[in-house]
């Protein structure tokens, strides 16, 4: 049972930020298609969002290792 819980938490930890990154990429491509002259602003917002998504994933993995580490 413990292994299943660890697998489930790791799966959700990977799936959440992956979905956020996919959504950010899709939205930025759509925004660039509508307004190509705003590329710098879109790129800056996209990079900041990606950094936050990855930091949430790293923090979640650190908490996971702290809780289930031996």
C-alpha positions in Angstrom: 0.0 0.0 0.0 2.8 2.4 0.8 4.4 1.9 -2.6 1.1 2.6 -4.3 0.8 5.9 -2.4 4.3 6.9 -3.3 3.6 6.1 -6.9 0.4 8.0 -6.9 2.0 11.1 -5.3 4.9 11.0 -7.8 2.5 10.6 -10.7 0.5 13.7 -9.5 3.7 15.6 -8.9 4.8 15.1 -12.4 1.4 15.4 -14.1 0.5 18.7 -12.5 3.4 20.8 -13.7 3.4 19.0 -17.0 -0.2 20.1 -17.6 0.7 23.7 -16.6 3.7 23.7 -19.0 1.5 22.4 -21.9 -1.1 25.0 -21.2 1.4 27.8 -21.0 2.9 26.7 -24.3 -0.5 26.5 -26.0 -1.6 29.9 -24.7 1.7 31.6 -25.7 1.6 30.2 -29.2 -2.0 31.4 -29.6 -1.1 34.8 -28.3 1.9 35.1 -30.6 -0.4 34.1 -33.5 -2.8 36.9 -32.7 -0.2 39.6 -31.9 3.3 38.9 -33.1 4.6 42.4 -32.1 4.1 41.6 -28.4 6.6 38.7 -28.5 8.9 40.1 -25.8 6.1 40.6 -23.3 4.7 37.1 -24.1 8.1 35.5 -23.8 8.8 37.2 -20.4 5.4 36.1 -19.0 5.9 32.6 -20.3 9.4 32.2 -18.7 8.1 33.5 -15.4 5.2 31.1 -15.5 7.5 28.2 -16.4 9.8 29.0 -13.5 6.9 29.0 -11.1 5.6 25.7 -12.4 9.0 24.0 -12.1 9.5 25.4 -8.6 6.2 23.9 -7.5 7.3 20.5 -8.9 10.7 20.7 -7.2 9.1 21.7 -3.8 6.5 18.9 -4.2 9.3 16.3 -4.8 11.3 17.6 -1.9 8.2 17.2 0.4 7.6 13.7 -1.0 11.2 12.6 -0.3 11.0 14.1 3.2 7.7 12.3 4.0 8.6 9.0 2.5 12.4 8.9 2.7 14.0 6.3 4.8 
